[in-house]
Amino acid sequence: MHLTRKTWGHIGVAAYALGAAKYITHRMPDKRWDDAFRKLHLVAALALPVAAGVHTAQALRAGSFTVAKAVTGAIIHTGIAGLIVSHVCSTPLGSKAMPMHRAATVVSGAGILAHRLCR
């Protein structure tokens, strides 16, 4: 089955939303939500970079992108790289890992929003 570039973009956005929802569920009084979203957060952490990478590779292969799409795509990938670094280096970063993770989440989200809005 061949998934289109648009489908991979939607998978990436869904993965981002699932991962970002962990921030909200962590603050809910019913910890069952937090436990459920902890597992979904892991799935999202694996799916987001894969979906973004495939989406980007398909766009580059097709040659169908604008400068605005390329710049906002680079912002998304920068945010994803920050998410990965904050996970992989969480032990050496210590207490700085979570603020970095949140900042990378905001950068990725802003990039996704801008990417969707630009033509």
Phi, psi and chi 1 to 4 in degrees:
 res  aa     phi    psi   chi1   chi2   chi3   chi4
   1 MET       -  131.8  172.7  170.9   66.6      -
   2 HIS  -103.9  118.9  176.3   74.7      -      -
   3 LEU   -93.2  139.9  -61.5  176.1      -      -
   4 THR   -76.2  165.4   65.8      -      -      -
   5 ARG   -58.4  -41.2 -177.8  174.1   69.5 -115.1
   6 LYS   -63.2  -40.8 -170.4  173.2 -174.4  177.8
   7 THR   -63.1  -43.7  -57.3      -      -      -
   8 TRP   -62.5  -36.4  -78.7  108.3      -      -
   9 GLY   -63.0  -41.9      -      -      -      -
  10 HIS   -66.3  -38.2  -70.5  157.6      -      -
  11 ILE   -62.5  -42.1  -68.4  168.2      -      -
  12 GLY   -62.6  -42.6      -      -      -      -
  13 VAL   -65.8  -41.1  169.2      -      -      -
  14 ALA   -63.7  -41.5      -      -      -      -
  15 ALA   -63.7  -41.1      -      -      -      -
  16 TYR   -61.2  -46.4  171.8   82.6      -      -
  17 ALA   -62.3  -42.0      -      -      -      -
  18 LEU   -63.7  -42.1  -78.4  175.0      -      -
  19 GLY   -66.8  -42.4      -      -      -      -
  20 ALA   -70.8  -26.5      -      -      -      -
  21 ALA   -64.3  -21.7      -      -      -      -
  22 LYS   -58.4  -34.7  175.8   72.2  175.3   81.9
  23 TYR   -60.4  -39.7  179.5   81.3      -      -
  24 ILE   -75.7  -46.2  -64.2  166.0      -      -
  25 THR   -66.5  -27.0   60.9      -      -      -
  26 HIS   -64.0  -26.4 -177.1   67.2      -      -
  27 ARG   -95.9    0.2  -76.5  145.8 -176.1   80.0
  28 MET   -81.3  145.9  -66.8  173.3   74.7      -
  29 PRO   -67.0  -31.2   10.2  -14.9      -      -
  30 ASP   -84.4  106.9 -173.5   -7.8      -      -
  31 LYS   -72.5   -9.8  -67.8  -57.5  169.6 -165.6
  32 ARG   -63.8  -34.7  -69.9  176.8  -65.8 -178.0
  33 TRP   -63.9  -43.6  -75.5  102.4      -      -
  34 ASP   -62.7  -42.2 -169.7   41.5      -      -
  35 ASP   -62.7  -43.4  -68.3  -19.8      -      -
  36 ALA   -64.4  -44.3      -      -      -      -
  37 PHE   -76.2  -18.4  -87.7   85.5      -      -
  38 ARG   -63.1  -42.2 -175.1  177.8  -58.8  116.2
  39 LYS   -68.4  -42.4  -65.9  173.6 -179.4  100.4
  40 LEU   -65.7  -32.4  -71.3  172.5      -      -
  41 HIS   -61.4  -39.6 -173.2   83.6      -      -
  42 LEU   -65.2  -43.3  176.5   61.8      -      -
  43 VAL   -61.9  -44.1  171.6      -      -      -
  44 ALA   -63.4  -38.5      -      -      -      -
  45 ALA   -63.3  -29.6      -      -      -      -
  46 LEU   -84.8  -38.0  -61.9  171.2      -      -
  47 ALA   -75.6  -36.4      -      -      -      -
  48 LEU   -60.6  -53.1  178.5   58.7      -      -
  49 PRO   -65.2  -33.4    3.4   -4.8      -      -
  50 VAL   -66.2  -48.9  170.3      -      -      -
  51 ALA   -62.3  -43.0      -      -      -      -
  52 ALA   -65.0  -39.9      -      -      -      -
  53 GLY   -65.8  -44.4      -      -      -      -
  54 VAL   -66.9  -43.2  172.5      -      -      -
  55 HIS   -56.8  -45.7  175.5   80.3      -      -
  56 THR   -67.2  -43.3  -59.4      -      -      -
  57 ALA   -61.3  -41.0      -      -      -      -
  58 GLN   -66.7  -38.2  -73.0  179.3  -19.1      -
  59 ALA   -66.6  -40.9      -      -      -      -
  60 LEU   -66.8  -40.9  -69.4  171.9      -      -
  61 ARG   -65.1  -38.4 -168.6  169.6    6.6  144.5
  62 ALA   -77.6  -20.9      -      -      -      -
  63 GLY    68.0   21.3      -      -      -      -
  64 SER  -107.6   71.9   60.2      -      -      -
  65 PHE  -147.2  154.6   58.0   90.9      -      -
  66 THR  -103.1  171.9   63.0      -      -      -
  67 VAL   -61.6  -41.5  172.3      -      -      -
  68 ALA   -61.8  -43.1      -      -      -      -
  69 LYS   -64.5  -39.6  -70.7  -76.9 -171.3 -177.1
  70 ALA   -65.5  -42.2      -      -      -      -
  71 VAL   -67.7  -47.4  169.5      -      -      -
  72 THR   -67.3  -33.1   55.7      -      -      -
  73 GLY   -63.3  -40.3      -      -      -      -
  74 ALA   -63.9  -36.8      -      -      -      -
  75 ILE   -64.1  -43.6  -68.1  168.4      -      -
  76 ILE   -59.5  -47.3  -65.3  166.6      -      -
  77 HIS   -65.1  -33.2  -77.6  -74.9      -      -
  78 THR   -64.6  -43.8  -59.3      -      -      -
  79 GLY   -63.0  -41.4      -      -      -      -
  80 ILE   -64.5  -40.3  -68.1  170.4      -      -
  81 ALA   -61.2  -40.1      -      -      -      -
  82 GLY   -63.0  -38.8      -      -      -      -
  83 LEU   -62.8  -44.5  -68.6  169.9      -      -
  84 ILE   -64.5  -46.2  -67.1  168.0      -      -
  85 VAL   -61.3  -41.4  167.7      -      -      -
  86 SER   -65.8  -29.4   69.3      -      -      -
  87 HIS   -77.2  -52.2  -89.2  -74.3      -      -
  88 VAL   -64.5  -38.4  172.5      -      -      -
  89 CYS  -102.3   25.1  -59.8      -      -      -
  90 SER   -62.9  -34.9   61.5      -      -      -
  91 THR   -68.0  -51.6  -58.0      -      -      -
  92 PRO   -66.8  -31.2   -4.2    6.0      -      -
  93 LEU   -75.9  -27.2  -72.0  171.2      -      -
  94 GLY    61.3 -128.2      -      -      -      -
  95 SER   -69.6  -11.6   63.6      -      -      -
  96 LYS   -82.9  -12.3  -65.9  179.4 -178.3  140.3
  97 ALA   -66.0  -43.9      -      -      -      -
  98 MET   -69.1  -44.8 -168.8   49.0   65.3      -
  99 PRO   -60.6  -36.3  -23.8   31.9      -      -
 100 MET   -65.9  -40.9  178.8 -177.1  175.6      -
 101 HIS   -63.0  -43.5 -165.0   72.0      -      -
 102 ARG   -65.6  -41.6  -70.8 -177.7 -174.8  133.4
 103 ALA   -63.3  -42.0      -      -      -      -
 104 ALA   -65.3  -34.1      -      -      -      -
 105 THR   -64.4  -42.3  -59.2      -      -      -
 106 VAL   -65.6  -43.5  169.7      -      -      -
 107 VAL   -61.0  -46.0  168.4      -      -      -
 108 SER   -61.1  -45.3  -61.8      -      -      -
 109 GLY   -63.1  -43.1      -      -      -      -
 110 ALA   -63.7  -39.3      -      -      -      -
 111 GLY   -64.1  -41.4      -      -      -      -
 112 ILE   -63.3  -45.2  -71.1  169.0      -      -
 113 LEU   -62.2  -47.8 -179.8   61.8      -      -
 114 ALA   -63.1  -39.4      -      -      -      -
 115 HIS   -62.1  -39.5 -165.3   68.1      -      -
 116 ARG   -70.5  -34.5 -177.4   64.7 -173.4  107.5
 117 LEU   -81.2  -25.1  -66.5  175.4      -      -
 118 CYS   -82.6  157.0   69.8      -      -      -
 119 ARG  -108.4      -  -63.4  -86.3  173.2 -139.1
